[in-house]
Amino acid sequence: MNDQIDKTTEWVCDKCRQALVPQKVKVRYLDGNFEVDLLKCPTCHMVFISDELAMGKMLEVEKGLEDK
């Protein structure tokens, strides 16, 4: 899960009104732990996951883990 972060769009946290910054984020699903570069609010730590990532690569990984 090492998709590129969209650096052409400035994403802003709706709650804090702070610009989201790319950071390594720990993601857990079933027995798997992954470190992924995602956009994260520096204030409230909410993470942004794009539709493309959620319905693309993450869905692919999820299906692979569930098949094990």
N, C-alpha and C positions, 0 to 999 in steps of 0.2 A: 504494500500500500504506500507507494512513494510517488503519488501523483504530484504534479507541479501545482503550486499555489498561484492563483490568478493575481499577478502584481499590477495589472492595468487598472483594476477597479479598487477604489479605496472603500473598504467596508467599515461601517461604524456600528458599534454596539447600540441597540435601540434603548436599552435601559440606562447606560452610563454616558452615552454620546461620546465615547472614546474611540479612536481609530483602532481597529483590530490589528494585531501584530503577528507575524508568523512565529510559531514556537513548536517545539517538540511536545507532543501530547501523548500520554499513555492511554491506550484504548484496550478494553477487555471485552472479550466475547467468548462465552462458554469457557473452555480451558485455555484459551489463547490470550496472550498479552502481546501488544504491538506498540511500537513507538512510531508516531506519524507526525509529519509537519503539517500543522493546521493553523488557521487564523484564530486568535484567542484575544479576548478583552483583557487588557492589563489590570483593570480595576476589579471586575466581578468574576473574571476567569471563565466566562461563558465561551464555548467553542463554536465556531461556525463550520458546518459541514454542508457543502454545496449539494444540490440535487444530483449533479453529475457524479460526484464521488459516492453519495449514498446509494444511488441506483445503479452505479457502475461497478467500480472496484470493490467497494465494501460489500455489496450484494454477492459478488463473485466469491470473495473470501468467506463470507457467511455460509454460503452453500457448500463450499469445500470443507469447512469445519463441521457442518452438520452431517456430512456424508461419512465422516470418520467414525 
